[in-house]
Amino acid sequence: MWLSVRKAGGHSEPMVVDGMEQRSKLVSIIIPALHRPDLTARCLQSLAQQTISTDDYHVIVVENDARPDSILKDPLPPNVRRILLEKNYGTTASINFGVAESSSKYVLLLNNDAELQPQFLATLVSVMEAEPNFAFTTGKLLRASDTTRMDGAGDALLLGGGAYRLGHTDLDTGQFQKRRWVLSGCGAATLFRRSVLDETQGLDEDFFAYLDDIELAVYVHQLGYKGCYVPEAVAYHVGSATLGNPIHPKVVELVTRNQLFLICRHYPGAVVAILLPRILLFQALWFGFAVRHHHFPAYVRGVLSAIKSMGRSLRKRTQVMQQRRIDNRGFLKLLRASEKQLFEWHISRPRGSRSHLLNAYFWIFGAPSDGNVS
């Protein structure tokens, strides 16, 4: 089964406890959840309001660390199945379990703390149907706590390996109302072509959570596909619903480790040599960020975890390099295009709202060179 290829290994099969097995649908919606059944219920309510026919999609909710007081209450809607997991396997494994239970043309990866406007799913599906080279489409995310503000308009990656959500916390004034190429969609609500997920063997379970969406998107681009931001598809996202704090020490640990995983597994050696000053500088800046927020131990744990997994990272890197359909120049072009989007968003913000880390990075390296991806 393709599910086993990219997993970290050592966990048992899940048990499907609710819902009839669904015949093939147009879209499978996979919702990984860790407690917070109240959020999952609201997410399902928004799915029930979709303009796309219920005959065209089904939902698989994957509940981690499932306990009687932490899971959805019965009865479940007829097009919803539930997988209960005995412990927290993480976002990546949860999604892989869900995708393995599906057989649809498209897969929507949906966080349980997201709610969709009624046209969201139909809009993304229509774009995918019209553009066979799109591996994924993603929509505009607004903050659930203040819907006048952006949660994100796709994710971007620096040449130095740092990932950011475009538009995050900005007032929504229509500045993200054009469809455009984007390196990655936020994992909170992104539609993928199932055939592409088959090629990547699902998500990399070593990532567990955080930057797993960026890793998958980088992999997809290395296979020669593209992604598209579609602002007409709108969703609302709570964010940090599980840990409650976006600068939680566990977040710092996982992001630190996964940044290094991403570079080790996806940056070709020649590209690492070219970008080494940027990579080292960004890591120094990220270290300073962690220390400033009193998370030095979390940073160290992340680095040590990445080093401990170096052997497996190198094996996975070999797999990616064998599969990829773009050369080093094409890979650099992708990264430059993404960094350019990030730079343009950064300098468009009021000075007081700009990231100090990005200020330092761009002050040293300047504006990125052109790298448009059509």
WORACOR-V771698 format. One record per residue. PHI is phi as a letter, one per 20 degrees, with the letter a starting at -180 (NA if undefined). Layout:
# WORACOR-V771698
phi
PHI
PHI
This chain:
# WORACOR-V771698
phi
NA
g
g
f
f
d
f
f
n
n
d
e
f
f
d
e
d
c
n
f
f
e
f
g
d
f
c
d
d
d
d
f
c
c
m
l
f
f
f
f
f
f
f
f
f
f
f
f
e
f
f
f
f
f
f
e
b
c
c
c
e
d
e
e
l
f
c
g
e
c
d
g
e
f
e
e
g
f
d
d
d
c
d
d
d
f
b
e
e
n
f
f
f
g
f
f
g
f
f
f
e
d
b
e
f
c
c
e
e
c
f
f
e
d
c
d
f
g
e
g
f
f
f
f
f
f
f
f
f
e
c
f
e
e
e
b
c
c
d
e
d
d
f
f
f
b
f
e
d
f
e
r
c
n
d
c
c
f
g
f
n
e
d
b
e
f
n
g
m
f
f
e
d
n
f
d
d
d
f
a
f
b
f
b
e
f
f
f
a
c
e
d
f
g
f
f
f
f
f
e
m
m
e
f
f
f
f
m
a
m
m
f
f
f
g
f
f
f
g
g
f
f
e
n
e
c
c
c
e
c
f
f
e
d
c
d
c
f
n
l
f
e
e
n
b
f
d
f
g
f
f
f
f
f
f
g
f
f
g
f
g
g
f
f
e
c
e
g
g
f
f
g
f
f
e
g
g
f
f
f
f
f
f
f
f
f
g
f
f
f
f
f
e
m
c
g
f
f
f
f
f
f
f
f
f
f
f
g
e
g
f
f
f
f
f
f
f
g
f
f
f
f
e
f
d
c
e
f
f
f
f
f
f
f
f
f
f
f
f
f
g
f
f
f
f
g
f
f
e
g
g
f
e
f
f
f
f
f
g
f
f
f
f
f
d
m
f
f
f
f
b
f
d
e
